Amino acid sequence: MTEKLDVAIIGAGQAGLATSWYLKQAGVDHVVLEAGRVAETWRTRRWDSFCLVTPNWSVKLPGGEYSGPDPDGYMSLAQLVDHFQGWADSFDAPVRGQSEVTALEPDGDGFALTVGGRKLQARTVVVASGGYQRAHVPPGADKVPSGVTSLLAEQYTNPDALRPGAVLIVGSGQTGCQLAEELHESGRKVILACGRCSWAPRRFGGHDIVWWVVESGFWNRTLDQLPSPAMRLLGNVQASGHDGGHDLHHRVLAQKGVELVGRYQGAEGRTIGFADDLNQTLAACDGLAALIKKYVDDLCGRRGLTHDWEMPPPMTLEARTLVDVDREGISTVIWTSGYRPDYGWVRFPVFDDMGFPVQVDGRTAVPGLYFMGVHYQRKVQSAVIYGAGEDAEIVARHIVENRR
Ligand SMILES: Cc1cc2nc3c(=O)[nH]c(=O)nc-3n(C[C@H](O)[C@H](O)[C@H](O)COP(=O)(O)OP(=O)(O)OC[C@H]3O[C@@H](n4cnc5c(N)ncnc54)[C@H](O)[C@@H]3O)c2cc1C
């Protein structure tokens, strides 16, 4: 017998669980189908020393708000996973673990889901399978010289797990900067191939940067406010939550002794090539930081606040464009070059040419098919913990008001 579900949510991260919480409050029968366990992505796709980059107070999950003793701190991975599990347990979230949905297809005016070879039927489906799905590597990633280990950021665990030697990190978003710092501090030589990303001081004017981006409306920006849709692939602001939180961006890393180079361009023989674009990249990063600062300055103007964030003079560096892996002793390349959507198993024509679902407030053109946790689903904050609750409430309300 095919099991019939009223509502199926796919994914038990913050996006799926927040939706589940609102449906529970409304008394809507539903199931959360999860490939692994609650918070699986946090459990298995982060490095050992990971801790939140966003402060604990910004964990405003519905029914799962942070209420511990350190609101201005940044939870460790273990604390975060405990927090998610405790939250799911607190409202008895109907999560079915080890239930990967391998196909989602039309079935009359409803949906057929394939889970472990079994078919389920659902009248309504919320796809909450992750904001950061498939790790992206740049063209030429397959040209890394033989004998050099190639790792995705999500496969990296800690410095001791790497073979001895220097490390090339490709990508300088939040993750690339944090891995560069950790590996440099462990005594390794680190080369960081830089891309464009915004940065900001961790704290200024008496507040954390996340307070500023929330209060100033920077995190309320919508997709149509971006100069191009491709800009939604840009990483979050470079900063770290480690050791109580600190600044972590290109200037900090260069000062510490991490070697910065331009974009990775592939390899020939034993030599890896980098674009001669480091200084343009650094200038572009300052431009992105200046945009945040404009929001901050405007907020200060409106509320009579002050702050002490001064933009530093432009940073220019001499950068190598060719590096011989043997001479440098490079044993490992770590790719931290972003993510792309990966909805190949969702067999509905609801995706744009970048692979993102076309949706308004989470609703697609297919009645009963919703998405959660998409980049810029409604706003910048849609794909971070802070924003999950607001979007989930809207999706859940629409489901309740349009019961099928
Ligand atoms: C390295 C990194 C660091 C981050 N740090 C922060 C931070 O400090 N603060 C912050 O607010 N945000 C951070 N984010 C952004 C964001 O909060 C996380 O990516 C978060 O995990 C997104 O939540 P989600 O629920 O959308 O997706 P996920 O947490 O990825 O949850 C999706 C779930 O769906 C499951 N799933 C996927 N496909 C299927 C399927 N076909 N069938 C069944 N189950 C499926 C997965 O197993 C997973 O459990 C970070 C992101 C990255 C990549």
PDBQT file of the ligand as one rigid body, heavy atoms in Angstrom, charges set to zero:
ROOT
HETATM    1  C1  LIG A 501      30.351  26.373   5.923  1.00  0.00    +0.000 C 
HETATM    2  C2  LIG A 501      29.061  27.077   6.280  1.00  0.00    +0.000 A 
HETATM    3  C3  LIG A 501      28.975  27.805   7.442  1.00  0.00    +0.000 A 
HETATM    4  C4  LIG A 501      27.793  28.448   7.792  1.00  0.00    +0.000 A 
HETATM    5  N1  LIG A 501      27.762  29.173   8.945  1.00  0.00    +0.000 NA
HETATM    6  C5  LIG A 501      26.617  29.814   9.287  1.00  0.00    +0.000 A 
HETATM    7  C6  LIG A 501      26.536  30.576  10.494  1.00  0.00    +0.000 A 
HETATM    8  O1  LIG A 501      27.498  30.721  11.255  1.00  0.00    +0.000 OA
HETATM    9  N2  LIG A 501      25.348  31.169  10.801  1.00  0.00    +0.000 N 
HETATM   10  C7  LIG A 501      24.250  31.057   9.997  1.00  0.00    +0.000 A 
HETATM   11  O2  LIG A 501      23.201  31.595  10.335  1.00  0.00    +0.000 OA
HETATM   12  N3  LIG A 501      24.319  30.386   8.840  1.00  0.00    +0.000 NA
HETATM   13  C8  LIG A 501      25.455  29.755   8.448  1.00  0.00    +0.000 A 
HETATM   14  N4  LIG A 501      25.494  29.048   7.282  1.00  0.00    +0.000 N 
HETATM   15  C9  LIG A 501      24.360  29.126   6.340  1.00  0.00    +0.000 C 
HETATM   16  C10 LIG A 501      23.148  28.253   6.684  1.00  0.00    +0.000 C 
HETATM   17  O3  LIG A 501      22.613  28.620   7.949  1.00  0.00    +0.000 OA
HETATM   18  C11 LIG A 501      23.448  26.753   6.662  1.00  0.00    +0.000 C 
HETATM   19  O4  LIG A 501      23.883  26.375   5.378  1.00  0.00    +0.000 OA
HETATM   20  C12 LIG A 501      22.237  25.898   7.046  1.00  0.00    +0.000 C 
HETATM   21  O5  LIG A 501      22.651  24.571   7.153  1.00  0.00    +0.000 OA
HETATM   22  C13 LIG A 501      21.089  26.000   6.044  1.00  0.00    +0.000 C 
HETATM   23  O6  LIG A 501      19.951  25.372   6.620  1.00  0.00    +0.000 OA
HETATM   24  P1  LIG A 501      18.900  24.573   5.742  1.00  0.00    +0.000 P 
HETATM   25  O7  LIG A 501      17.887  24.016   6.657  1.00  0.00    +0.000 OA
HETATM   26  O8  LIG A 501      18.453  25.397   4.595  1.00  0.00    +0.000 OA
HETATM   27  O9  LIG A 501      19.755  23.398   5.098  1.00  0.00    +0.000 OA
HETATM   28  P2  LIG A 501      20.539  22.216   5.778  1.00  0.00    +0.000 P 
HETATM   29  O10 LIG A 501      20.972  22.546   7.139  1.00  0.00    +0.000 OA
HETATM   30  O11 LIG A 501      21.561  21.800   4.783  1.00  0.00    +0.000 OA
HETATM   31  O12 LIG A 501      19.427  21.097   5.908  1.00  0.00    +0.000 OA
HETATM   32  C14 LIG A 501      18.937  20.383   4.809  1.00  0.00    +0.000 C 
HETATM   33  C15 LIG A 501      18.666  18.974   5.243  1.00  0.00    +0.000 C 
HETATM   34  O13 LIG A 501      18.057  18.287   4.169  1.00  0.00    +0.000 OA
HETATM   35  C16 LIG A 501      18.558  16.975   4.095  1.00  0.00    +0.000 C 
HETATM   36  N5  LIG A 501      18.363  16.556   2.705  1.00  0.00    +0.000 N 
HETATM   37  C17 LIG A 501      18.965  17.039   1.597  1.00  0.00    +0.000 A 
HETATM   38  N6  LIG A 501      18.493  16.433   0.496  1.00  0.00    +0.000 NA
HETATM   39  C18 LIG A 501      17.565  15.550   0.938  1.00  0.00    +0.000 A 
HETATM   40  C19 LIG A 501      16.720  14.624   0.265  1.00  0.00    +0.000 A 
HETATM   41  N7  LIG A 501      16.735  14.510  -1.056  1.00  0.00    +0.000 N 
HETATM   42  N8  LIG A 501      15.896  13.859   1.014  1.00  0.00    +0.000 NA
HETATM   43  C20 LIG A 501      15.850  13.985   2.364  1.00  0.00    +0.000 A 
HETATM   44  N9  LIG A 501      16.638  14.848   3.052  1.00  0.00    +0.000 NA
HETATM   45  C21 LIG A 501      17.477  15.629   2.331  1.00  0.00    +0.000 A 
HETATM   46  C22 LIG A 501      19.997  17.105   4.529  1.00  0.00    +0.000 C 
HETATM   47  O14 LIG A 501      20.481  15.869   5.037  1.00  0.00    +0.000 OA
HETATM   48  C23 LIG A 501      19.910  18.185   5.603  1.00  0.00    +0.000 C 
HETATM   49  O15 LIG A 501      19.766  17.664   6.897  1.00  0.00    +0.000 OA
HETATM   50  C24 LIG A 501      26.663  28.387   6.923  1.00  0.00    +0.000 A 
HETATM   51  C25 LIG A 501      26.769  27.660   5.731  1.00  0.00    +0.000 A 
HETATM   52  C26 LIG A 501      27.944  27.019   5.396  1.00  0.00    +0.000 A 
HETATM   53  C27 LIG A 501      28.015  26.248   4.100  1.00  0.00    +0.000 C 
ENDROOT
TORSDOF 0
